[in-house]
Amino acid sequence: MNVPYTVCEFEADDEIAAMARHLNCPVLSYDSDFFIYNVLYIPFNTLDFKPKPVEINNTKTFVLECKIYKVEYMLKNFGGLKEELLPLLATLLGNDFVEKKVFKKFFSQLKLPKTKKKSNDQQKCIHGLFQWLQNETLESAIEKILGRLKKKEKQRVLYVIKKSIDGYHSKHCRSLKYFNLTADETPESDWQLSEDFEKKVLAEDDQNENENGEDENANCENNNDDDEKSSDNEEVSSEIDEEIEKADEDVHELRRFINMTETQDVMPENKGEEITENEESSGSEVEEISDLESSIILQVEYYFSDRNMRRDEFLQRTLRDYGGWLPLTILIRFNQLAKLTRNMEIIAKALKKSSGFLEVSEDNKKVRRRPDAPVPELTAALEREITNRSIYAKGYPRDTSFDDLIMHYKKYDVENIMMRKFQREPLARVFKGSVYITFKTREQAEEFKNGGPHTYQGRPLKVLWQADYLAMK
C-alpha cells in the first residue's frame, strides 16, 4: 500500500504526540497516556470498522465512525482544572519515567474524598488528586510536593518531575525527516519553571519545610510529630532509589477512571549479547570487592554504557518493556556474564558495590541505569570529545574475547572498549585484532598511552590516539 512508517527504539508516546502536533491530526491508539497529552486522541476501541455510507457535497462515500477525545472537556468536568497540571497529575500517579512510590510521603498526607460509591484506595487517590490540583498552579503544587521531603532529596525529585513533564510538552520530533517533513523553528518544549522558583524551593532548609508543611490549600492532613517526619523522610529517600517494578496498577486505575482499558506489551524472547556501562554512588561504606565481583561489575557496567545503550536494540526493547529495569533472570542469559556466573544472588551483591550509575532493586531481582544519569544524546561535539579521550590499539590474537580485554584493562579507569570486527563476508563479525579504548578523561588516556611499551599476553601492541588512526585511514 506504500504507506510510510517509522519505528521508535524506545517509548514512542512523546514522538507520536510531537508528530500529531506538527501535523495537527489525531492519534489513533489504545494508550491512556494520550488522555494527558494535549493532542486530539481517538481511542482505538471507539473506531467502528464497519464502513458507513455518507453524502458529502452530493457525493456518496463511506467513512469509519469514531470518537475524538479533547482534553478541554475533561478539564471542564473538574472545575476548570488547569491544563498545565495534567502532566504533573500523570507523574504523581506513575508513568513510564517515574513510579508513584517516589511521592509516598506526599500521598500519605493527601486528604482523600469520602464517597458512597465502592472504590478502592487508588481510585480515591485519583479523585483526591483532581480535587487538590483544582486549587493549585503548577509551581504551587510542586512546592508543596517538595515541601514534604528532606532538602537533600528535593533536587533529585525535582529533576524527576521536570524530566517526566518534559515528555508531555516536547515538540522535538525526530521522525519528521523520514516523511520528508520540515521541523518547525520552535523550542523543544514550551514550558519551564522559573529560575527564581527553583532556587527558592531548593534553598529552603529542612526546619522551615517541616514548620510550613501544613497548608490549607493543599487539602492535606499532617498529624505526625517530628520523629515521625524524620522517619518518613528517610523512608522516602529509600523509596526514591528502589526499583520500579513495571507495576502498571496505577495507570490501569486511571484508565478505569476514564472508562478505558488497554493491553500490555509482552516481552520478546531474549537472546542477549553484551551491552552497557555504569555510574552511581550508593552512599554505602566501601566494601571489599573480590575478583569475581569486579568482573561482574565491569561486564554489567559495559552493558549499560552510553555507547552500548545507543546501539543494542534488544536491551532497548527490554528496558522499555520493564519500565527501565533489566530483570536478572534476563541478564544471566547474556553470554559474557553467564561465563562468569549465573547465580543471581552473587550478581546482585556485586552490583550493589558498583560505584557507578547502576542501581539494584530492593528485592535484588532487577538492575537499571539511574534515572538521573540518562544516556546523553550523541551530538557531533560529544563524538569529538569521546574520540579525544580514546586510544587505538592493535596486536591482539583473533580469539581474544571481550571478557579477556575487560580483565586485562580493569586496573585502568576505562569507560568503554570496542572490539573492531570485519564487516564483509567471509570474515563478517570476526575480530580484527584491534580495539578502541575510551577512558573517562583525556588525562587518563594520556597517562595510559605514555606508559608504554604496551603488550598483551607477551605480544607487543601498536598504540595510537584514535583521532590519529582515523586521520591515517
Secondary structure, 3 states (H helix, E strand, C coil): CCCCCCCCCCCCHHHHHHHHHHHCCCEEECCHHHHCCCCCEEEHHHCCCCCEEEEECCEEEEECCCCCECHHHHHHHCCCCCHHHHHHHHHHHCCCCCCHHHHHHHHHCECCCCCCCCCCHHHHHHHHHHHHHCCCCHHHHHHHHHCCCCHHHHHHHHHHHHHHHHHHHCCCCHHHHHHCCCCCCCCCCCCCCCHHHHHHHHHCCHHHHHHCCCCHHHCECCCCCHHHHHHHHHHHHHHHHCCCCCCCHHHHHHHHHCCCCCCCCCCCCCCCCCCCCCCCCCCCCCCCCCHHHHHHHHHHHHHCCHHHHHHCHHHHHHHHHCCCEEEHHHHCCCHHHHHHCCCHHHHHHHHCCCCCCEEECCCCCEEEECCCCCCCCCCHHHHHHHHHCEEEEECCCCCCCHHHHHHHCCCCCEEEEEEEECCCCCCCCCEEEEEEEEECCHHHHHHHHCCCCCEECCEECEEEEHHHHHHHC
